[in-house]
Amino acid sequence: MTFKQLEALYWIAELGSFALAAQKLHTSQSAVSKRVHELELAFDTALFDRTQRSARLTDKGEEMFMLAKGLLDQRNAAIEQFGRVEVIERRVRIGVTELTAMTWLPRWVELIQVHYPKVSLEPDVDSSVNLREKVLADELDLVIVPDAFADSRIPTRPVGQVESAWICKPGLVDASRRIRLHELAEHQMLLQGSRSGTGLLYDSWMKNLGVQPARPIVVHNLVALIGLTISGLGVAYLPRLAVGQMLADGALAQLDVAPALPVVPYVAMYKGEHRSSLLASVVMLAQECCDFSRMFQSD
């Protein structure tokens, strides 16, 4: 039993076809088929149900798939521990929120590719709650999200923080004086949804202060939230530095509200048993380049 045979089985099952597995492994479909056939001969059992049009594992094939996954993970861990960084070859599935994707994600990806040129990145941009669920389901290796969850199953490491402010279209609310949060809540508010980590944190914060927005509009997309705020449809909490150019251009106005919004800490989350030296390095690179002050950073 060889790693090439196990890789063939693993990727056929993961991707659903022999052809896609061959593309992933940079080889021919006949070579992939041969590796699987060798495994089947070695154990004298069918691993794929060939009566189906798609590549479907048999019961024994499912057992072999789980074995292959474990052995390949151990091999990758050994390479990470003892190999040179330039030869580490594996995929890393990372998940980020929309704000990270709009600010420092390009720089982070560039740093990872410089340090680990053979690592294949599979990014996923989603809400904080969805990303957390994907880590728990082993669909992602590492996510960067607001620190809005207390879950002992998922270790965290601090990465950075975001300073937010109450912002609106100029003239919508009197910005010449300090406004109490209870007063502001009487205006129409544009709030992030319950699957947003920032939304969860700020919703809990306002409830603890006894503040209930009178006319909330829930928005699930950050770009849409900024657009609605510029349109004058309500007051929103936005990452202050990230929209700094819009504030400078006069498209938006910052309000002086008391008490001020607390900063939102961002953390890296990963399942404990999937901890590796590569993931540790990827997290350190995130800490190095985490910067929510500018849009679409690439240097």
URDAGI-V832216 format. One record per residue. RES is the residue in one small letter. OMEGA is omega in whole degrees, -180 to 180 (* if undefined). Layout:
# URDAGI-V832216
<<RES;OMEGA> <RES;OMEGA>>
This chain:
# URDAGI-V832216
<<m;-177> <t;177> <f;178> <k;178> <q;-180> <l;178> <e;179> <a;179> <l;-176> <y;-174> <w;173> <i;-180> <a;-179> <e;-173> <l;174> <g;178> <s;178> <f;-178> <a;180> <l;177> <a;179> <a;177> <q;-179> <k;-176> <l;178> <h;179> <t;-179> <s;178> <q;179> <s;178> <a;177> <v;179> <s;-180> <k;-180> <r;178> <v;180> <h;178> <e;177> <l;-178> <e;178> <l;-177> <a;-177> <f;177> <d;179> <t;178> <a;-180> <l;178> <f;176> <d;-175> <r;174> <t;-180> <q;179> <r;178> <s;-180> <a;-177> <r;-179> <l;169> <t;178> <d;177> <k;177> <g;177> <e;178> <e;-180> <m;178> <f;-180> <m;176> <l;-180> <a;180> <k;-180> <g;-179> <l;179> <l;176> <d;179> <q;177> <r;180> <n;179> <a;179> <a;179> <i;180> <e;-175> <q;-172> <f;-177> <g;175> <r;-175> <v;-177> <e;-180> <v;178> <i;-177> <e;177> <r;178> <r;175> <v;-178> <r;-177> <i;178> <g;180> <v;174> <t;-177> <e;-178> <l;177> <t;180> <a;-177> <m;-177> <t;-169> <w;178> <l;-180> <p;180> <r;179> <w;179> <v;180> <e;180> <l;179> <i;-179> <q;178> <v;-177> <h;-177> <y;-174> <p;-179> <k;177> <v;179> <s;-179> <l;175> <e;-175> <p;178> <d;178> <v;-175> <d;177> <s;-178> <s;-178> <v;179> <n;-180> <l;178> <r;180> <e;-180> <k;175> <v;180> <l;-179> <a;-179> <d;177> <e;176> <l;179> <d;-171> <l;176> <v;175> <i;-174> <v;171> <p;-178> <d;-175> <a;-174> <f;173> <a;-175> <d;-177> <s;180> <r;-175> <i;176> <p;179> <t;172> <r;-179> <p;-180> <v;-179> <g;179> <q;-178> <v;175> <e;-179> <s;178> <a;174> <w;-171> <i;179> <c;173> <k;180> <p;179> <g;-179> <l;178> <v;180> <d;-178> <a;-176> <s;-178> <r;176> <r;-177> <i;174> <r;-178> <l;179> <h;177> <e;-177> <l;-178> <a;177> <e;176> <h;176> <q;-178> <m;174> <l;-172> <l;176> <q;-173> <g;-175> <s;177> <r;175> <s;178> <g;177> <t;178> <g;178> <l;-178> <l;-176> <y;175> <d;178> <s;-180> <w;-179> <m;178> <k;179> <n;178> <l;-179> <g;-178> <v;178> <q;179> <p;-175> <a;-176> <r;-177> <p;169> <i;-178> <v;-179> <v;-174> <h;-176> <n;-175> <l;178> <v;178> <a;180> <l;178> <i;179> <g;179> <l;178> <t;177> <i;-179> <s;179> <g;-178> <l;178> <g;178> <v;-177> <a;168> <y;-177> <l;176> <p;-168> <r;-177> <l;-178> <a;179> <v;-177> <g;-180> <q;178> <m;175> <l;-180> <a;-179> <d;180> <g;178> <a;180> <l;177> <a;178> <q;180> <l;176> <d;-174> <v;177> <a;-4> <p;-179> <a;177> <l;175> <p;177> <v;179> <v;177> <p;175> <y;-178> <v;170> <a;180> <m;179> <y;177> <k;-173> <g;-176> <e;180> <h;180> <r;179> <s;179> <s;179> <l;179> <l;178> <a;179> <s;179> <v;177> <v;178> <m;176> <l;176> <a;178> <q;-178> <e;-173> <c;-179> <c;-177> <d;-177> <f;-173> <s;-176> <r;-180> <m;170> <f;-179> <q;178> <s;178> <d;*>>
